[in-house]
Amino acid sequence: MPAQPKETLGKILETLGFTAAIEEHKLEEGLLLEIKTDDTGRLIGRQGQTLSDLQYLTNRLLFQQDATAPKVMVDVGGYRTQAREALVKKAKNAAEKVRRWGDPVELEPMTAFDRRVVHQALKDDPDVETHSVEVEGSEKKAILLRPRH
């Protein structure tokens, strides 16, 4: 049975007691499920943590239903979209420093989702390569940008 992203997220939200409408948009790397609700703050959570958890659960459930299901990005109130744009901008600025000075640049520790955004943003850059690196004393990884040889 093919995965049903919109229905799966709707069921999670309903179970948690949220009243929301969900819009589905196709993205280059998967699907965007945009939640329309009056309760955006509670769904976003502190530093987007609740939203990240919701996205993780949705993707896990979809993958169990269908291993070929597309990756789903969950957003509410444009939070993820704005955060993603800021992250891409930060990655491009870091890449410009690497290009200009030739020195490696390390970005702060971030979630796997955010690292994927950075890797995707710079994957076609002919001058810079990106690597996820362990951060001592943390479960998160950071991204190291360095000149491509």
C-alpha positions in Angstrom: 0.0 0.0 0.0 1.5 3.4 -1.0 2.2 5.8 1.9 -0.3 8.6 2.4 1.7 11.5 3.9 -1.1 14.1 4.3 -3.5 11.5 5.9 -0.7 10.2 8.2 0.2 13.7 9.5 -3.5 14.5 9.9 -4.0 11.5 12.1 -1.0 12.4 14.3 -2.3 15.9 14.8 -5.8 14.7 15.5 -4.6 12.2 18.0 -2.6 15.0 19.7 -5.7 17.2 19.9 -4.8 19.8 17.2 -7.4 21.2 14.8 -5.6 21.8 11.5 -5.8 21.7 7.8 -2.9 20.4 5.8 -1.7 21.5 2.3 0.6 19.2 0.3 3.2 20.7 -2.1 5.7 18.8 -4.2 9.4 19.7 -3.6 12.5 18.8 -5.6 13.6 16.4 -2.8 10.2 15.2 -1.6 7.1 16.6 -0.2 6.1 19.6 1.9 3.2 19.3 4.2 2.1 22.7 5.4 0.0 22.8 8.5 -2.6 25.5 8.7 -3.7 26.1 12.3 -4.3 28.8 14.9 -1.9 27.0 17.3 1.4 27.5 15.4 3.5 28.3 18.5 2.7 25.0 20.2 3.3 23.0 17.0 6.7 24.7 16.3 7.9 24.3 19.9 11.1 25.7 21.4 13.6 26.3 18.6 11.4 24.2 16.3 11.9 21.0 18.3 8.2 20.0 18.3 8.0 20.5 14.5 11.2 18.5 14.0 9.7 15.7 16.2 6.5 15.8 14.2 8.4 15.6 11.0 10.5 12.7 12.3 7.4 10.7 13.4 5.6 11.3 10.1 8.6 10.1 8.1 9.1 7.0 10.3 5.4 6.0 9.9 5.5 6.6 6.1 8.7 4.6 5.7 7.1 1.7 7.6 4.1 1.8 5.3 6.3 2.1 2.1 10.1 2.0 2.0 10.0 4.0 -1.2 7.9 6.9 0.3 9.3 10.4 -0.5 10.9 12.4 2.4 8.4 14.7 3.9 9.1 18.2 5.3 6.5 19.4 7.8 6.0 23.1 8.2 3.7 25.4 10.1 3.4 29.2 9.6 6.3 29.3 7.2 8.7 28.5 10.1 10.7 25.8 8.3 10.7 27.6 5.0 12.2 30.7 6.6 14.7 28.7 8.6 15.7 26.8 5.5 16.3 30.0 3.5 18.4 31.4 6.4 20.4 28.1 6.5 21.1 28.1 2.8 22.2 31.7 3.0 24.6 30.9 5.9 26.0 27.9 3.9 26.6 30.1 0.8 28.3 32.8 2.9 30.6 30.1 4.5 31.3 28.7 1.0 32.3 32.2 -0.1 34.8 32.5 2.8 36.3 29.1 1.8 36.6 30.3 -1.8 38.1 33.7 -0.8 40.6 32.5 1.9 41.1 28.8 1.1 40.7 27.9 4.8 38.1 25.3 6.0 35.0 26.7 7.7 33.0 24.8 10.3 29.3 25.5 10.8 27.7 25.0 14.2 26.3 21.6 15.2 22.9 20.9 13.6 20.3 18.2 13.1 20.5 15.7 10.3 17.7 17.5 8.5 19.6 20.8 8.6 22.8 19.2 7.5 21.0 17.7 4.5 19.8 21.2 3.6 23.3 22.5 3.7 24.8 19.6 1.7 22.0 20.0 -0.9 22.6 23.7 -1.2 26.3 23.3 -1.9 26.4 20.0 -3.8 26.9 21.6 -7.2 29.5 24.1 -6.0 32.7 23.4 -8.0 35.0 25.0 -5.4 33.7 23.7 -2.1 33.1 20.3 -0.6 31.0 19.6 2.5 31.5 16.9 5.2 29.6 16.1 8.3 31.9 15.8 11.3 31.4 14.5 14.9 31.2 17.2 17.5 32.9 16.2 20.8 30.5 15.9 23.7 27.4 16.1 21.5 25.1 13.8 19.6 24.9 16.4 16.8 27.3 16.7 13.9 28.6 19.9 12.3 29.4 20.6 8.7 33.0 21.3 7.6 33.4 23.2 4.3 36.7 23.1 2.6 38.2 23.8 -0.8 37.6 21.1 -3.4 40.8 19.8 -4.8 
